[in-house]
């Protein structure tokens, strides 16, 4: 079974940057599209970005477009989310997810990581 582990979260000031990592094990990532979701306290889970299994296509929520970049390198079974120009409203637990179907910012994902906390505050 595919397992995902996120890392790289932390406390950052507004305008700062973080890079989140998603490491996969148990199966090769090239069978899956990958997405990043986030969930803030009291709010529903929100799709942030997703990337196709070959890395050729990606999508972003309007709220992060131009600031976040998703990437992957299947040979290392890893994906990343580079987050720049962070805002307090980006504060959330960020999750990596994988699907054997086409990626989307909504919908069902079969595999999830444990989440990593991102806090943007001065």
N, C-alpha and C positions, 0 to 999 in steps of 0.2 A: 504494500500500500504506500502511496506517495505521502511523504511527510514534509512539512514546510516549517522553517524556523526563521522568524524575522529578527533583525538586530539593527542597531544604529540610532535608535531613538534617544531622546534626551531633552534637556532644557536649552533653549536658544532664544536670543533676543529678537524682537521684530526686525526684519530686514536680513536676518542671518540665513544660513544654509545648513542643511543636513542631508546625508545620503543614507537611505534605508537599504538594507540588504535582505534578500530572501534566498535562503539556501535550501535546496531540495535533496531528499534522499529516498531510497526505496524504489525509485523508478526514474527513468530519464525524463527530463523536462521537455524534450522535443516532441512529446506526445500531447502537450498541454498548452493552451493559451493561459497567460498569467495576468492577474489583475491586482491592483491595490485598492483596498477599501479603507474607510476610516469611520470611526464612531466617537462622537463627543457625548459627554454625559447629558442625558435627557433628550438626545436626538437619535433619529434613525440612522442606520448604517448607510453610508454614502459611497458610491463608486467614484474613485478618484482617477484611475487610469487603467488601461489594459493594453496588452501587446500580444500579437499573434505568435504562434509557435515558432515561426521562422524569423521573427523579428521585423518582418517587412511592413507591418501595419500596426498602428497604435491609435488610441483614442484617449481623450482627456475631458474631464468635467470642465465646464466653463469657468468655474471658480478657481481652477489651478492652471488653466491654459496659459502658456507663456512663461510660467514660473517653475513648473515641474516637468521632469523628463523621465520616462520609463525606458529601461534597457534590459537586455538579457544576453547571456553567453551560455549557450546550451552545453558546450563542452565542459564547463565548470558546474553545470546544474545550478546556476544562479541567476537571479534577476535583481534589479535595483530600482529605486525611486530617488532621483536627485531632486531635492526641494530647495529652491532659491527664493529670495525675497519673501521670506515667511512672515505671515501675519498672525495676530492672536487668534483669529477665527480658524486657523489651521490646527489649533490644539485639538488633539484627539488621540485615541488608540488606533494605530495603523496596522492593517492586516494584509498579508499576502494570501492570495487565493489562486487555485488552479482549476481549470475545466477542460475536459476532453472535447468540448464543443467550442464554438467560436466565442471569443471574448466579447463581453459587453459590460457596461457600467451598471447594469441591472441584471437580474436573473439569478439562477441557481449556480452555485459553485460547489463542487464535490469535496474539495480539500482546502483546508484553512490552516494558517499558522496560529501561534498563540497570541500574537499582537505585540506591538512595541509602542510605548508611550512617547508622544511628541508634545512638548509644551512650549509654546511661544509666548514669552512674557518678559517684560522689562523689570 
